[in-house]
Amino acid sequence: MKTLEGAGFQYKGRPGPSIPMNREGLYTLVSVVDGKGAIKVADKEYPLEKGDHFLLPHKIDKWELTGDLHIIASHP
């Protein structure tokens, strides 16, 4: 499930195909609330798990999420 609310979104995913995402603001601030998975940026994959927090800067305009993740992201 992906829901857009104001200046942010929540994403809940389950194992399976990747979910492509696009930049919607100047940057994206992401917190992994639960689960494990990965983010793929520019052909590199980075593991994600509960408790991770990271910033996607403006120059990153596309990324993919995989795994069983619940994230909360916000952007200006």
N, C-alpha and C positions, 0 to 999 in steps of 0.2 A: 504494500500500500504506500502511495506517495501522496501527501496532501500539501497544498500550498496555502500558507496563512500569512498574509501581510509581507513582511520583509524576510521570511524564512520558510523552511519546509521541514517536514519529518519524512523519513523513509524507513519502511520496514520491508526487508527482503528475506527470501528463503533461498537455500541452495538451488542453483540452477544457472541459466544463462545470465550474462552480465546485463546490467541496466545502464545505458548511456545517459550521461548528464551533461548539461550545458551551463556555462556561467550566466548569471542573471544580474550581477552587480559588479562593483569595483573589486571585490574579493569575496571569498566564501569561508566562513568560520565553521568548522565541523567538530562535533562531539559524538563519540560512539557510546551510546547509552547501554547497549546490551549486544551480546553475540560476538561472532568472529567472522571475518571475511577479508576482503582485500580491495584496494583501490588501484586502478591502472591509469597512469598518466604518461603520455608520450612513450608508449611501448615499454614502460617499466611498471612492475607490480610491487606494491607495498602492503604488507600484512596489517590488518586492523583487528583490534579487540576492545572489549569493554574498558572504558577509562581513557582511551586515546583521544587526543584533541589536536587539531592541526588547522592550518590556514592555507587555502589555495589562493595564491596571488593572482592579480589581474591578468597576467600573461597566460595563465592556464585557463583556456576557454572550454575544454572538453575533458571528461574523465569517465571512467566506468566503475561501477560498484559490483562486487560479487560476494556471495556467501550469505550467511544468516545474520543480518545486521539490523540494528535499530539505531539510526543516527538522527541527530537534530542539527540542522545547519541554518545559518543565517547570513544575510548579505545586506549591505546598505542599499 
